[in-house]
Amino acid sequence: MLAKPNFLHVRLRLPFSEFALPNLKYSTSSNTLLNAGAKTNKILIYCNTQIAHNGRNGNIKEAESIFNRMPTKNIVSWTAMLTAYSQNGQLKKARALFDEMPERSVASWNAMLTAYMRNRFEINGIFSFFQLMPERNSVSFAAMITGFVNAGRFDMAENLYNQTPMVLREPVCSNVLINGYLKVGKLDDAVRVFIGMVRNDIVSCSAMIDGYCKNGRVIEARELFDTMKERNEVTWGAMIDGYMKICCFKDGFELFLRMRREGDMRVEPTILTIMFEACGRFSKHQQGYQVHGLVSRLGFEFDVFLGNSLITMYSRFCCVDAAKRVFDSMLRKDVISWNSLITAFVQAGNLEEGYELFKRAPEKDVVSWTAMITGFSEKGLTEKCVHLFTMIPQKDDVSWTALISSFVNEGEYEEAFRWFNKMLRSAVRPNPLTLSSMLSASAGLAMLNQGLQIHAYVMKTNMELDLSIQSSLISMYSKCGSLDDAYRIFKFINFPNIVCFNAMITGLAQNGYGKEALKLFDQLQNEGEQPNGITFLGVLSACMHAGLVEEGWKYFKSMRSLYNIEPEPDHYTSMVDILGRAGLLDEASNLINSMPFKTHSGVWGALLAASKTHLRLDLAKLAAHRILDLEPSSAAPYVILSDLYCIVGKKKDEEQVRLAKKLKRIKKYPGCSWVLLKNNVGLFLSGDQSHLNFEEISCTLWTIMDEMKQLRCIDHELLPF
C-alpha cells in the first residue's frame, strides 16, 4: 500500500512566494488574493497546532522541524515553540528563542515565566524576570504566586497577592494561594484568604470543603457546601469523603444518594472509589453490593482503578471468592490488581493460595513482597519471611518494617534488633511503625538502655509527635519500670487518642497504681474518648492489683450495658483473677460457667492459681483437669496440683501427680532472667550451671548472703543452697 503524501511537508518545500500566493502569475483578482490569504492562514493555524501538539507529546524534534520550515510565522508560532521547549525541559533553547522573537505579547512573557517555573529556576531570578514584564495579566500574577508557594515563600506570595489589582486577583490568584496553604496544612490562613475574596467560584469552594474535611471540621464544610448554587464532582467527593473520614457512614451514604437523585451530576470513578473504601472499612455489605451494581449499570465494571477498589472492598468483607471473580472479570490488570487479590488471600488466612498467586504474578513490586512477608509473619514463619525479604530487588522502609515486626510478634527481640541495625546500615530511614516495633522489642526485653537509644533516634528524626510512637514510648517506659518518664510522655501529648490512654492506664495498673489508673479512665471519658476492649483490660488489671472487687464487677458489667462492648475471654480471665485473689472462688467458678463461648486455658489457669492460694483442692482439681483437656502437654497443672497436695498433707496424691507427669514426659520450662552488662546480655536459667562465670557469680552470691545474714536481713534457713 502506498503511503499517504504529507501535504504539509510538500507545501513547505515550495519557495516562499509560491507558498504564500501560488496563483498570482495567473490572476490578480481580489477573489484570488482572498483565497490565497485564507489558504495561507489555514496552513499557519495548522502548523501552530502541530507545534503545540508535538510539544505536549514530547516530540520536540518534530516541533522544531515544523517551526523551522514555516515560511511565515506569527507571534502564536513563536509562543507555541517556546512552550514546547518549556514542556520538554529545554530552558536554554526556550530563552534563546524568547530573545529572538521579533515581537512579544503578554502570552509570550507568561510562557517564558512558566518555563522558568517548570524547570525549577531559582525563585528570586524568576521574580526579577516577572518585574521586567511590560504588561501582566491574571495568568502572570497567578504563575508568580504559584512559584512563591511552591518554593515555600508564603510571605512573598502574600505580598504579591496584596499588590495584585483586584480585577486580576479574583478568583485565580486567590485559588492558588488557598490551595498552597491547604497543601501545607495551614487551614486558618486558607480560610482568611477565602473570606477575603470578593468573588469566589466553584474551585475555591471545593478546595475549602476539602480542606475543612481533611482537618476534621466537617460541620463547617457542610455549611459551605449547602450555600453553593453549583457543585462539581470534586465538591461532592470531598464532602462525602469528609463524612467517611470521621466515621459518619450514614451521612456520607445519604449524601451520595442525594447526588444521584439530583441527576445532573455524573458519578465519577473517584467518588465510587471513596464509597467502596468506606463500605469495606465499615463492613457495610449491603451498601457495597448496591454501589457495585451501580458500577455495572454505568459501564465502569472494566475500569482498572474501580476493579482494584472492588477487590479491596470484598477482601475486607472476607469475601475472597467475590474478590477473585472481580479480578477474573477485569480485561486489564496492573500490579495493584494482583497485589489487592494477594492481600485478600493473606488476610483471609489462605496463605497457600496467596503464595501461588504471588508466584504467578507477571510483575511484582515491593508491595507484593511485603504482603507475603506479612502473611508468613502472622503464621510465625520468620525463616520464610527472611527468605522472601532477601529476594526483594529494592527494599523500602515498609518491607524492612514488615520483617522486623515479624520477629517482634514472635518474641524474637534480639533478632529484631539485629535486623534493625542492618536497616540503619543500609541507609533506609525507619518509619514510625518501625520505631514503634523496636520500642516494643525494648519493652519485651525490659532493656531501658535500648529504649532510650530508640527514643533519642525518634527525637533526632523529628518523629516525637507521631501518636503511634508516643503510645509505644509510654508502654516501653512503663514496662521498664520508669513510670515517671511514661507519664511525662503522656502529659506532653496535646490530644491523646484511645491508644495513648490505653498504654498509660495499663502502665499505671502494671506498676501498682490501680487507683491512678481508674482516675485516668474517668479523664478519658470526660475528654470524649470512647473506651474499647483494651481499655477495659487495663481497668480490670488496675482493680486486680488494687484489690478492688466491687469496682471490678462494676466495670466488667458496664462493658455491655453502657459501652456495647462484648467481654472477651481475656476480660473474663481478669475478672476471675480479681475474684480469686479476694477468695471469692465460688463466684469465680460461676462466672466461668456463665461464659457465652468456649472456655480457654487462661481462665482456668487463673482459677487454679487462686485455688492454690486459698487451699481449695476441689476447684484446683477441676481447673487442672480442664487445662489438661485443652493443653495436654502443659506442666503447670501437675506442678501446682502436686504442690497443693503437699501443702494439705496428701503425700500419696502428690507422688501420683508427679509420677503421672514423669510418665507423660512433661517438663516444666525453667524460669529465665537476664542482665544487660556492657552491651552484652547475660542469660540465666533456673538450675543452670553452664555460665562461663558461674563460680565467680556463685561466690559473690554467697558473700552477699553471708553479709545479709550478719545484718539479720534474712534467715539462714531461707537460703536456696
VMD Tcl script that draws the C-alpha trace (Angstrom):
set ca {
  {0.00 0.00 0.00}
  {1.34 3.42 -0.96}
  {1.95 5.87 1.87}
  {-0.34 8.86 2.01}
  {1.58 12.01 0.97}
  {2.25 14.53 3.72}
  {0.65 17.72 2.43}
  {2.41 19.91 4.96}
  {5.89 18.67 4.04}
  {5.18 19.01 0.33}
  {3.98 22.57 0.61}
  {6.85 23.60 2.89}
  {9.39 22.66 0.20}
  {7.99 25.40 -2.10}
  {9.62 28.84 -2.30}
  {8.09 31.46 -0.05}
  {6.43 33.43 -2.89}
  {4.81 30.37 -4.38}
  {3.71 29.11 -0.93}
  {2.15 32.44 0.03}
  {0.50 33.46 -3.26}
  {0.51 30.44 -5.63}
  {-1.96 31.88 -8.19}
  {-0.61 35.44 -8.64}
  {1.06 34.78 -12.02}
  {-2.30 33.70 -13.46}
  {-4.68 36.21 -11.90}
  {-4.61 39.23 -9.62}
  {-8.32 39.48 -8.92}
  {-9.43 40.34 -5.40}
  {-11.15 36.94 -5.03}
  {-7.91 35.13 -5.87}
  {-5.97 37.20 -3.34}
  {-8.56 36.45 -0.66}
  {-8.45 32.72 -1.44}
  {-4.65 32.70 -1.25}
  {-4.70 34.58 2.07}
  {-7.29 32.24 3.54}
  {-5.26 29.20 2.48}
  {-2.10 30.69 3.99}
  {-3.96 31.43 7.23}
  {-5.22 27.82 7.42}
  {-1.69 26.48 6.96}
  {-0.40 28.83 9.66}
  {-3.08 27.71 12.13}
  {-2.38 24.07 11.27}
  {1.37 24.50 11.82}
  {0.85 26.25 15.17}
  {-1.47 23.48 16.30}
  {1.03 20.79 15.27}
  {3.88 22.52 17.15}
  {1.77 22.64 20.31}
  {0.63 19.02 19.87}
  {4.16 17.65 19.36}
  {5.46 19.70 22.27}
  {2.86 18.22 24.63}
  {3.71 14.68 23.46}
  {7.47 15.14 23.83}
  {8.19 15.16 20.06}
  {10.43 18.21 20.30}
  {12.38 17.40 17.10}
  {9.18 17.26 15.06}
  {8.01 20.54 16.59}
  {11.35 22.17 15.70}
  {11.16 20.79 12.16}
  {7.74 22.30 11.56}
  {8.69 25.62 13.14}
  {11.96 25.99 11.18}
  {10.33 25.23 7.82}
  {7.38 27.56 8.22}
  {7.57 30.26 5.51}
  {5.61 32.66 7.71}
  {5.36 32.79 11.49}
  {3.21 34.86 13.77}
  {3.51 35.53 17.49}
  {1.44 32.42 18.21}
  {4.00 30.28 16.36}
  {6.89 31.64 18.44}
  {4.93 31.23 21.69}
  {3.94 27.66 20.78}
  {7.59 26.72 20.13}
  {8.66 28.46 23.34}
  {6.06 26.45 25.28}
  {7.23 23.21 23.61}
  {10.79 23.83 24.78}
  {9.48 24.58 28.28}
  {7.43 21.38 28.44}
  {10.45 19.28 27.49}
  {12.92 20.80 29.94}
  {14.98 22.74 27.39}
  {15.23 26.02 29.24}
  {18.27 27.39 27.36}
  {16.62 26.92 23.97}
  {13.44 28.48 25.33}
  {15.32 31.59 26.48}
  {17.27 31.83 23.22}
  {14.03 31.66 21.25}
  {12.43 34.25 23.54}
  {15.33 36.65 22.87}
  {14.97 36.12 19.08}
  {11.27 36.89 18.98}
  {10.53 39.84 16.68}
  {7.64 40.85 18.90}
  {6.28 39.64 22.23}
  {2.83 39.56 23.78}
  {1.86 39.03 27.40}
  {1.28 35.37 26.42}
  {4.93 35.11 25.31}
  {6.17 36.56 28.60}
  {3.88 34.18 30.51}
  {5.21 31.23 28.50}
  {8.79 32.14 29.44}
  {7.79 32.70 33.06}
  {6.17 29.27 33.12}
  {9.30 27.77 31.55}
  {11.36 29.06 34.46}
  {8.81 27.63 36.92}
  {8.72 24.20 35.31}
  {12.47 23.89 35.25}
  {12.87 24.85 38.93}
  {14.78 28.03 38.27}
  {15.85 30.00 41.35}
  {12.79 31.86 42.68}
  {14.46 35.26 43.04}
  {15.61 35.08 39.40}
  {12.06 34.25 38.31}
  {10.74 37.23 40.27}
  {13.30 39.50 38.60}
  {12.03 38.33 35.21}
  {8.45 38.91 36.36}
  {9.30 42.51 37.30}
  {10.69 43.12 33.77}
  {7.35 42.25 32.15}
  {5.93 45.33 30.37}
  {2.39 44.00 30.78}
  {0.85 41.47 33.17}
  {-2.50 39.70 33.30}
  {-4.15 37.33 35.81}
  {-2.10 34.41 34.43}
  {1.15 36.29 35.12}
  {0.26 37.03 38.73}
  {-1.14 33.53 39.33}
  {2.04 31.93 37.91}
  {4.32 34.08 40.07}
  {2.27 33.44 43.22}
  {2.40 29.71 42.39}
  {6.19 29.95 42.16}
  {6.42 31.53 45.60}
  {4.04 28.95 47.08}
  {5.99 26.01 45.59}
  {9.20 27.49 46.99}
  {7.61 27.79 50.43}
  {7.86 31.58 50.33}
  {4.37 32.34 51.56}
  {5.45 35.78 52.80}
  {6.41 36.80 49.24}
  {3.27 35.13 47.85}
  {1.06 37.10 50.25}
  {2.91 40.35 49.46}
  {2.44 39.92 45.70}
  {-1.17 38.79 46.21}
  {-1.92 42.01 48.08}
  {-0.32 44.05 45.27}
  {-2.34 42.29 42.56}
  {-5.10 44.52 41.13}
  {-8.50 43.28 42.31}
  {-9.72 42.81 38.74}
  {-6.85 40.33 38.16}
  {-6.84 38.73 41.59}
  {-10.22 37.02 41.68}
  {-10.64 34.14 41.59}
  {-7.49 32.56 40.05}
  {-4.81 34.13 42.27}
  {-6.90 33.57 45.39}
  {-7.39 29.91 44.46}
  {-3.64 29.46 44.01}
  {-2.92 30.87 47.47}
  {-5.75 28.89 49.11}
  {-4.54 25.61 47.60}
  {-0.97 26.42 48.60}
  {-1.93 26.96 52.23}
  {-4.09 23.82 52.30}
  {-1.28 21.72 50.83}
  {0.99 22.56 53.78}
  {-1.79 22.22 56.35}
  {-2.32 25.92 57.08}
  {-6.11 25.82 57.13}
  {-6.60 29.06 59.08}
  {-4.58 31.03 56.51}
  {-6.60 29.45 53.69}
  {-9.82 30.44 55.50}
  {-8.54 34.02 55.85}
  {-7.88 34.29 52.10}
  {-11.21 32.66 51.24}
  {-13.20 35.00 53.49}
  {-11.41 38.00 51.97}
  {-12.40 37.04 48.41}
  {-14.81 39.43 46.71}
  {-15.88 36.73 44.25}
  {-15.29 33.06 44.89}
  {-16.06 30.24 42.48}
  {-16.65 26.51 42.50}
  {-12.88 25.83 42.58}
  {-12.24 27.87 45.72}
  {-15.33 26.49 47.48}
  {-14.41 22.89 46.62}
  {-10.87 23.44 47.85}
  {-12.12 24.84 51.16}
  {-14.58 21.97 51.65}
  {-11.75 19.50 51.08}
  {-9.52 21.46 53.47}
  {-12.16 21.58 56.20}
  {-12.85 17.85 55.86}
  {-9.19 16.83 55.97}
  {-8.84 18.77 59.22}
  {-11.92 17.18 60.77}
  {-14.04 20.34 60.55}
  {-16.87 18.64 58.71}
  {-19.65 20.84 60.12}
  {-18.05 23.97 58.62}
  {-17.51 22.09 55.35}
  {-21.20 21.14 55.21}
  {-22.28 24.72 55.94}
  {-20.23 25.94 52.97}
  {-21.42 23.01 50.83}
  {-25.09 23.91 51.45}
  {-24.55 27.54 50.38}
  {-23.16 26.55 46.96}
  {-25.50 27.02 44.00}
  {-23.30 24.91 41.73}
  {-21.27 21.84 42.62}
  {-18.97 19.53 40.68}
  {-17.66 16.01 41.27}
  {-14.75 17.39 43.36}
  {-17.19 19.16 45.70}
  {-19.39 16.09 46.18}
  {-16.41 13.76 46.52}
  {-14.69 15.94 49.15}
  {-17.86 16.25 51.25}
  {-18.71 12.55 51.07}
  {-15.12 11.58 51.91}
  {-15.18 14.03 54.82}
  {-18.08 12.20 56.42}
  {-16.43 8.82 55.86}
  {-13.16 10.02 57.44}
  {-14.95 10.83 60.72}
  {-16.85 7.51 60.63}
  {-20.22 9.11 59.75}
  {-21.05 6.48 57.16}
  {-24.81 7.13 57.26}
  {-24.41 10.86 56.47}
  {-21.88 10.13 53.73}
  {-24.04 7.47 52.09}
  {-27.15 9.68 52.23}
  {-25.19 12.47 50.54}
  {-24.08 10.03 47.85}
  {-27.72 9.06 47.22}
  {-28.69 12.74 47.10}
  {-26.02 13.36 44.47}
  {-27.52 10.52 42.41}
  {-31.06 11.92 42.79}
  {-30.09 15.39 41.59}
  {-29.39 13.77 38.23}
  {-27.19 16.40 36.59}
  {-24.01 15.21 38.29}
  {-22.08 12.43 36.53}
  {-20.81 9.84 39.00}
  {-17.03 9.78 38.63}
  {-14.83 6.73 39.40}
  {-13.13 8.77 42.15}
  {-16.39 9.08 44.11}
  {-17.18 5.40 43.60}
  {-13.75 4.51 44.94}
  {-14.48 6.57 48.08}
  {-17.70 4.61 48.52}
  {-16.01 1.22 48.07}
  {-13.29 2.15 50.56}
  {-15.89 3.29 53.12}
  {-18.13 0.24 52.65}
  {-15.13 -2.03 53.16}
  {-13.83 -0.13 56.18}
  {-17.20 -0.08 57.96}
  {-18.25 -3.58 56.81}
  {-21.37 -2.24 55.07}
  {-22.04 -5.27 52.88}
  {-25.47 -4.29 51.56}
  {-24.41 -0.78 50.54}
  {-21.24 -2.17 48.96}
  {-23.29 -4.52 46.77}
  {-25.55 -1.60 45.76}
  {-22.62 0.56 44.68}
  {-21.13 -2.40 42.79}
  {-24.42 -2.76 40.92}
  {-24.29 0.95 40.06}
  {-20.80 0.48 38.61}
  {-22.10 -2.23 36.30}
  {-25.04 -0.08 35.17}
  {-22.78 2.88 34.43}
  {-20.40 0.75 32.37}
  {-17.40 1.18 34.70}
  {-17.05 -2.51 35.55}
  {-13.90 -2.96 33.45}
  {-12.18 0.13 34.84}
  {-8.86 -0.96 36.42}
  {-8.99 1.67 39.14}
  {-12.50 0.67 40.25}
  {-11.75 -3.02 39.87}
  {-8.87 -2.71 42.32}
  {-11.12 -0.85 44.78}
  {-13.76 -3.59 44.47}
  {-11.21 -6.32 45.21}
  {-10.08 -4.43 48.31}
  {-13.68 -3.95 49.49}
  {-14.58 -7.63 49.10}
  {-11.36 -8.67 50.83}
  {-12.40 -6.54 53.83}
  {-15.77 -8.32 53.74}
  {-13.75 -11.59 53.85}
  {-15.47 -12.49 50.55}
  {-12.38 -13.78 48.78}
  {-14.43 -15.62 46.14}
  {-16.19 -12.36 45.16}
  {-12.84 -10.56 45.05}
  {-11.45 -13.27 42.78}
  {-14.49 -13.03 40.46}
  {-13.90 -9.29 40.08}
  {-10.22 -9.98 39.40}
  {-11.02 -12.62 36.75}
  {-13.53 -10.32 35.02}
  {-11.04 -7.47 34.58}
  {-9.88 -7.15 30.98}
  {-6.73 -5.34 32.04}
  {-4.87 -5.87 35.29}
  {-1.99 -3.91 36.76}
  {0.35 -4.73 39.61}
  {-2.13 -3.18 42.08}
  {-4.79 -5.65 40.92}
  {-2.52 -8.60 41.67}
  {-1.42 -7.10 44.99}
  {-5.04 -6.49 46.05}
  {-6.03 -10.11 45.46}
  {-2.84 -11.45 47.07}
  {-3.60 -9.32 50.14}
  {-7.20 -10.59 50.13}
  {-6.00 -14.22 50.32}
  {-3.44 -13.39 53.01}
  {-5.96 -11.51 55.18}
  {-8.43 -14.39 54.87}
  {-5.77 -16.82 56.09}
  {-5.47 -18.58 52.70}
  {-1.71 -18.24 52.68}
  {-1.04 -21.08 50.23}
  {-3.41 -19.68 47.59}
  {-1.99 -16.21 48.14}
  {1.53 -17.53 47.65}
  {0.55 -19.36 44.46}
  {-0.97 -16.16 43.10}
  {2.15 -14.27 44.14}
  {4.35 -16.67 42.15}
  {2.08 -16.32 39.07}
  {2.04 -12.51 39.14}
  {3.64 -11.19 35.89}
  {5.02 -8.19 37.74}
  {5.94 -7.78 41.40}
  {6.75 -4.65 43.34}
  {7.77 -4.11 46.94}
  {4.09 -4.18 48.00}
  {3.74 -7.73 46.60}
  {6.72 -8.99 48.58}
  {5.67 -7.15 51.74}
  {2.16 -8.64 51.59}
  {3.61 -12.16 51.56}
  {6.09 -11.37 54.34}
  {3.19 -10.10 56.45}
  {1.23 -13.27 55.73}
  {4.05 -15.62 56.73}
  {4.73 -13.41 59.77}
  {1.16 -13.93 61.02}
  {1.77 -17.69 60.84}
  {5.01 -17.33 62.83}
  {7.17 -18.45 59.88}
  {10.01 -15.99 60.39}
  {12.51 -18.07 58.36}
  {10.23 -17.85 55.33}
  {9.93 -14.10 55.93}
  {13.71 -13.74 55.82}
  {13.92 -15.85 52.65}
  {11.36 -13.66 50.86}
  {12.92 -10.47 52.16}
  {16.34 -11.33 50.75}
  {14.76 -11.78 47.30}
  {13.23 -8.28 47.13}
  {15.12 -6.30 44.44}
  {14.59 -2.91 46.07}
  {13.73 -2.86 49.76}
  {11.91 0.12 51.24}
  {11.05 1.09 54.80}
  {7.72 -0.79 54.67}
  {9.33 -4.13 53.75}
  {12.01 -3.68 56.44}
  {9.29 -2.89 58.97}
  {7.29 -5.99 57.99}
  {10.33 -8.22 58.60}
  {11.32 -6.56 61.88}
  {7.71 -6.71 63.12}
  {7.60 -10.44 62.37}
  {10.43 -11.02 64.86}
  {8.85 -8.72 67.45}
  {5.48 -10.51 67.16}
  {7.20 -13.85 67.75}
  {9.11 -12.52 70.76}
  {12.46 -12.84 68.97}
  {13.57 -9.42 70.18}
  {17.31 -9.93 69.74}
  {16.77 -10.83 66.07}
  {14.58 -7.74 65.68}
  {17.44 -5.56 66.96}
  {19.92 -7.31 64.66}
  {17.79 -6.61 61.56}
  {17.06 -3.08 62.73}
  {20.80 -2.39 62.82}
  {21.08 -3.82 59.29}
  {18.32 -1.47 58.19}
  {20.17 1.54 59.56}
  {23.39 0.44 57.83}
  {21.53 0.11 54.52}
  {20.63 3.83 54.68}
  {16.88 3.16 54.72}
  {15.20 5.53 57.13}
  {12.89 3.83 59.65}
  {9.27 4.97 59.66}
  {7.12 5.45 62.79}
  {5.88 1.84 62.67}
  {9.47 0.56 62.59}
  {10.36 2.58 65.66}
  {7.16 1.52 67.43}
  {8.13 -2.13 66.84}
  {11.62 -1.53 68.20}
  {10.21 0.18 71.28}
  {8.03 -2.90 71.79}
  {11.16 -5.06 71.48}
  {12.90 -2.91 74.11}
  {9.88 -3.29 76.38}
  {9.81 -7.06 75.79}
  {13.43 -7.35 76.89}
  {12.93 -4.76 79.66}
  {16.06 -3.07 78.26}
  {15.66 0.58 79.20}
  {19.05 1.40 77.68}
  {17.98 0.26 74.23}
  {14.65 2.02 74.63}
  {16.44 5.26 75.46}
  {18.54 4.93 72.31}
  {15.43 4.44 70.18}
  {13.84 7.45 71.90}
  {16.94 9.52 71.08}
  {16.67 8.46 67.43}
  {12.99 9.47 67.44}
  {13.95 12.94 68.68}
  {16.77 13.22 66.14}
  {14.45 12.41 63.22}
  {11.65 14.74 64.46}
  {9.10 11.95 64.89}
  {8.30 12.56 68.55}
  {4.84 13.94 67.69}
  {3.69 10.73 66.00}
  {0.92 9.21 68.13}
  {1.93 5.59 67.43}
  {5.45 6.33 68.65}
  {4.18 8.25 71.68}
  {1.96 5.34 72.76}
  {4.87 2.90 72.24}
  {7.14 5.12 74.34}
  {4.57 5.11 77.15}
  {4.40 1.28 77.03}
  {8.18 0.92 76.87}
  {8.88 3.17 79.85}
  {6.05 1.55 81.84}
  {7.29 -2.00 81.22}
  {10.84 -0.96 82.07}
  {9.62 0.42 85.41}
  {10.25 4.06 84.53}
  {6.69 5.22 85.18}
  {7.62 8.89 85.66}
  {9.03 9.04 82.14}
  {5.95 7.27 80.78}
  {3.63 9.79 82.43}
  {5.80 12.68 81.25}
  {5.38 11.48 77.64}
  {1.63 11.13 78.16}
  {1.26 14.66 79.55}
  {3.29 16.03 76.61}
  {0.62 14.82 74.13}
  {-1.83 17.61 73.34}
  {-4.67 15.38 72.14}
  {-4.03 11.77 73.25}
  {-6.06 9.16 71.40}
  {-7.52 5.97 72.84}
  {-4.27 4.04 72.17}
  {-2.26 6.52 74.29}
  {-4.85 6.37 77.08}
  {-4.79 2.56 76.99}
  {-1.00 2.47 77.20}
  {-0.94 4.82 80.20}
  {-3.81 3.08 82.04}
  {-2.14 -0.31 81.55}
  {1.25 1.08 82.63}
  {-0.20 2.50 85.85}
  {-2.04 -0.73 86.60}
  {1.01 -2.96 86.00}
  {3.17 -0.80 88.26}
  {0.75 -0.95 91.19}
  {-1.01 2.39 90.71}
  {-4.51 0.98 90.36}
  {-6.46 3.96 91.72}
  {-4.48 6.36 89.50}
  {-5.31 4.16 86.51}
  {-9.03 4.38 87.32}
  {-8.80 8.17 87.64}
  {-7.24 8.28 84.18}
  {-10.14 6.17 82.89}
  {-12.52 8.83 84.20}
  {-10.44 11.52 82.46}
  {-10.65 9.55 79.22}
  {-14.45 9.65 79.39}
  {-14.53 13.34 80.32}
  {-12.48 14.16 77.22}
  {-14.97 12.41 74.96}
  {-12.89 9.36 74.06}
  {-14.76 6.07 73.63}
  {-13.15 3.19 75.58}
  {-12.60 -0.14 73.84}
  {-11.86 -3.70 74.88}
  {-8.17 -2.98 75.53}
  {-9.13 -0.07 77.80}
  {-11.17 -2.41 79.99}
  {-8.33 -4.93 80.18}
  {-6.23 -2.15 81.70}
  {-9.05 -1.08 84.03}
  {-9.68 -4.66 85.24}
  {-5.93 -5.13 85.73}
  {-5.93 -1.99 87.89}
  {-8.80 -3.35 90.00}
  {-6.97 -6.68 90.34}
  {-3.70 -5.13 91.55}
  {-5.53 -2.78 93.93}
  {-7.88 -5.48 95.26}
  {-10.97 -3.52 94.16}
  {-13.53 -6.31 93.76}
  {-16.72 -4.24 93.69}
  {-15.22 -1.74 91.26}
  {-14.03 -4.62 89.08}
  {-17.56 -6.07 88.94}
  {-18.97 -2.62 88.11}
  {-16.58 -2.03 85.21}
  {-16.97 -5.59 83.91}
  {-20.79 -5.32 83.81}
  {-20.69 -1.81 82.31}
  {-18.84 -3.05 79.23}
  {-22.01 -4.49 77.74}
  {-24.63 -2.26 79.37}
  {-23.02 1.17 78.92}
  {-20.49 0.80 76.09}
  {-21.94 -2.04 73.98}
  {-18.64 -3.94 74.20}
  {-18.91 -7.72 74.46}
  {-16.43 -9.09 77.06}
  {-13.85 -11.39 75.50}
  {-12.02 -14.36 77.10}
  {-9.25 -12.11 78.44}
  {-11.81 -9.91 80.22}
  {-13.31 -12.99 81.89}
  {-9.81 -14.13 82.88}
  {-9.10 -10.77 84.54}
  {-12.43 -10.87 86.39}
  {-11.81 -14.43 87.59}
  {-8.37 -13.30 88.78}
  {-9.95 -10.40 90.72}
  {-12.46 -12.70 92.41}
  {-9.88 -15.41 93.03}
  {-7.40 -13.10 94.73}
  {-10.19 -11.89 97.01}
  {-11.03 -15.51 97.96}
  {-14.37 -15.47 96.13}
  {-13.66 -18.71 94.34}
  {-17.24 -19.94 94.05}
  {-18.23 -16.66 92.34}
  {-15.22 -17.08 90.04}
  {-16.28 -20.63 89.17}
  {-19.85 -19.50 88.45}
  {-18.55 -16.72 86.20}
  {-16.55 -19.26 84.17}
  {-19.64 -21.43 83.76}
  {-21.63 -18.40 82.54}
  {-19.20 -17.59 79.73}
  {-21.12 -17.40 76.39}
  {-18.29 -19.09 74.48}
  {-15.92 -21.99 74.90}
  {-13.55 -21.58 77.84}
  {-9.80 -21.30 77.28}
  {-6.83 -22.35 79.39}
  {-6.14 -18.81 80.65}
  {-9.36 -18.52 82.63}
  {-8.87 -21.96 84.21}
  {-5.25 -21.04 84.97}
  {-6.43 -18.01 86.94}
  {-8.83 -20.21 88.94}
  {-6.09 -22.83 89.52}
  {-3.66 -20.25 90.90}
  {-6.33 -18.80 93.22}
  {-7.33 -22.29 94.38}
  {-3.76 -22.99 95.45}
  {-3.54 -19.67 97.32}
  {-6.78 -20.34 99.22}
  {-6.28 -24.12 99.52}
  {-9.41 -25.06 97.53}
  {-8.42 -28.54 96.45}
  {-11.80 -29.30 94.79}
  {-11.63 -26.32 92.45}
  {-7.91 -26.84 91.86}
  {-8.57 -30.39 90.61}
  {-11.41 -29.15 88.37}
  {-9.27 -26.35 86.91}
  {-6.26 -28.67 86.41}
  {-8.35 -31.23 84.52}
  {-9.88 -28.53 82.30}
  {-6.43 -27.16 81.45}
  {-5.12 -30.63 80.59}
  {-8.13 -31.20 78.32}
  {-7.21 -28.03 76.42}
  {-3.40 -28.28 76.68}
  {-2.33 -31.88 77.39}
  {1.39 -31.01 77.38}
  {1.09 -28.18 79.93}
  {3.23 -28.72 83.05}
  {1.57 -26.05 85.23}
  {-1.44 -28.18 86.39}
  {0.85 -31.00 87.54}
  {3.23 -28.69 89.40}
  {0.52 -26.61 91.13}
  {-1.63 -29.64 91.99}
  {1.34 -31.59 93.43}
  {2.37 -28.54 95.49}
  {-1.18 -28.19 96.81}
  {-1.34 -31.89 97.76}
  {1.95 -31.42 99.61}
  {0.63 -28.38 101.50}
  {-2.56 -30.14 102.64}
  {-0.56 -33.25 103.65}
  {-1.70 -35.68 100.94}
  {1.71 -37.16 100.13}
  {0.32 -40.15 98.26}
  {-1.68 -37.99 95.87}
  {1.33 -35.72 95.44}
  {3.52 -38.65 94.40}
  {0.87 -39.90 91.95}
  {0.68 -36.48 90.25}
  {4.48 -36.25 89.99}
  {4.64 -39.82 88.63}
  {1.94 -39.05 86.02}
  {3.92 -36.00 84.91}
  {7.09 -38.09 84.66}
  {5.43 -40.93 82.71}
  {3.99 -38.46 80.19}
  {7.46 -36.90 79.86}
  {6.13 -33.44 80.53}
  {8.77 -30.93 81.51}
  {8.37 -27.57 83.12}
  {10.32 -24.87 81.34}
  {12.80 -23.31 83.78}
  {12.49 -19.70 84.87}
  {14.66 -17.27 82.95}
  {16.19 -13.90 83.73}
  {18.83 -11.74 82.12}
  {21.17 -8.89 82.93}
  {22.48 -6.28 80.47}
  {26.16 -5.57 81.17}
  {28.40 -3.56 78.81}
  {26.02 -4.14 75.86}
  {26.09 -7.92 76.46}
  {23.04 -9.82 77.64}
  {23.75 -12.36 80.39}
  {21.06 -15.10 80.31}
  {20.32 -17.19 83.43}
  {18.07 -20.24 83.68}
  {16.83 -21.78 86.90}
  {19.20 -24.62 87.96}
  {21.60 -23.94 85.07}
  {25.34 -24.01 85.93}
  {26.73 -23.64 82.40}
  {27.52 -19.92 82.60}
  {31.21 -19.21 81.94}
  {31.47 -17.17 85.14}
  {29.34 -19.50 87.27}
  {31.91 -20.00 90.05}
  {32.59 -16.27 90.34}
  {28.86 -15.47 90.37}
  {28.20 -18.20 92.97}
  {30.99 -16.93 95.22}
  {29.67 -13.38 95.01}
  {26.15 -14.52 95.89}
  {27.42 -16.44 98.90}
  {29.28 -13.35 100.09}
  {26.15 -11.19 99.73}
  {24.02 -13.79 101.53}
  {26.53 -14.07 104.37}
  {26.61 -10.29 104.83}
  {22.81 -10.11 104.78}
  {22.65 -12.89 107.40}
  {25.06 -10.98 109.63}
  {22.91 -7.85 109.24}
  {19.84 -10.03 110.07}
  {18.22 -9.14 106.75}
  {17.30 -12.76 106.08}
  {17.01 -16.04 107.91}
  {19.77 -18.55 107.15}
  {17.13 -21.25 106.70}
  {15.76 -19.39 103.68}
  {19.00 -19.67 101.70}
  {18.40 -21.57 98.44}
  {21.61 -23.61 98.65}
}
mol new
graphics top color blue
foreach p $ca { graphics top sphere $p radius 0.5 }
foreach p [lrange $ca 0 end-1] q [lrange $ca 1 end] { graphics top cylinder $p $q radius 0.2 }
display resetview
